[in-house]
Amino acid sequence: MRPFRSTCPASPLYRRPPPPSPPSTLGYGQGEEIPFAALPGLAEELVTRYGLKTMLCQLREARRDLSAPPHYEHPPLPYAFALGPAEVQEAGRDTASRTPLKERPVQLGPQARPGFYYALGDAETAESWAALERLLRHLRGAPPV
């Protein structure tokens, strides 16, 4: 069984399951393979079925059981970022599809109203923070640093 924790609004007023709210956390033990390749599919599902706005995927070293130890742990490192259709429209489709990142974004959802999934690096070095900053500055139309 995989340890999982998520914050999700719950109300009897929802006619369908509400979209998950950050953070959602999965626990993996040392030596267990993390399914990074599943993230674009997850992002696509959230874009097409639940109206994803943005999603930041991070990797951090912590306990597998997700409990908080009484000592310092390394901060998380970003791995990927996803942008929903409304945010793509706001940034501009050309801007959202042509970024300063090494890898091209993966289109999510229908061609007429796409979202995008952006790989930020390997989540093993702080370079992924710089990639996230470059991407967000680009999407906001700010000049590069």
N, C-alpha and C positions, 0 to 999 in steps of 0.2 A: 504494500500500500504506500502511495506517495504522499508525504506530508503536504498539505495545501492550506493556505489561509487567504481570504479575500474579504474586502469590505464591499458590501453591496446593499443599496437601499431596498427596504422591503415595505410594501404597503398593499393592503387589499384592493386599493384603487387601480393597480396595474392590471391590464387585461392580458398581458404577456410578461414573461420574465423581464425585469428591468436590466439595462446594460450594467455590467460590472463596473464598479468604481475603483480607482486605484487605492491602495496597492493590492495586487494579487501576487502571492508568493508561493513558489514551489520549492521543496527541499530535495536536494540531491546529495548523496554521500560521496566520500572520496572514492574515486575510481569508477563512479557511475557516469555513463555518457549522458550529456545534456543535449536534448533534441533541438538544437538551434535551427535545423532545417524546417521544423514545424512552425516556426514563427510567422513566415509569410502567409501560410494557410490560415493560421489563427487570425492574423490581421485582416485577411480577405473576408473571413466569416464575420468578423466584427464590423467591417465596413459595409458589407452587403446586407446583413440581416439586422444589425443593431445600431447603425448610424454613428460609428466610431468617429470621434473628432480627432484625438491624438492619442498615441500610445508610445511610451518610452520603455524599452526593455533593457534591464540592467542585470549584470552578474556581480554577485558579491560573495566573498568567502564568509561562511557562517555555519552554524550548527544545522545538521540535516533535519532535526526535529523542530526547527524554527523558533525555539525558545531563545530568549535573550540571555547571554552569559554575563556575568558580572565583570567583564573586562573589555578592553578596546578591541574592535574588529575593524578591518580595512573598509573604507567606504566603497560603495558599489561603483562599477564601471559601466557606462552605457554600451549596449551592444547593437541596438536597432531603434529606429524611430518610425512610426507610421502616422500618416496624415489622412484624414477622412475627406470625402468629397467637398463638403462645404468649405473646409480650410484650403483645399486645392484651388477652389474657385476664388477664394479671397486672395490667395498668394498669386494666382494666375497660373494657368496650366503649363505654359512654357517655362515659367520660373520653377514650378514644382517638379517638372520632368527633366530639367537640365540643371544639375547641381555641381558644386565644386568637389564633390566626393569622388573617391577612386572608383567605386562601383556605381553603375547606373541604377536608378530606383526601379523597383518591381511595381508594375501597375496592378492595382487591386480593384475589383468590381467592374461594372460595365464601362465600356469605352465612352459612352455619353456623359458619365458622371463618375470619373475614377477617383480612387485614393491612391496613395503611393506608400511603399515600404522602402526604407532607406537602411542599408547596412552601414554601421559606423566603425567597424573594425573587429578586432578579435576579443574584446572585453578582457584583455590581459595587460594592457598598458594604458597609461593616462592619455595617450594619443586619441583615444575614442572620445574623450571630453572635448578636445580641440576640434575633432570632426563634427561633433554635435553643435558646437558653437558656430563653426563655419556654415553648417546647414541652416541653422536658425537665423543667422544674419542674412544669408542668401534669401530665405523664404520671406523675411520681413523687408527685403529691399535695402538693407543697410550695406554700406561699403565694407569690403573685406578689411580685416585688421592687418 
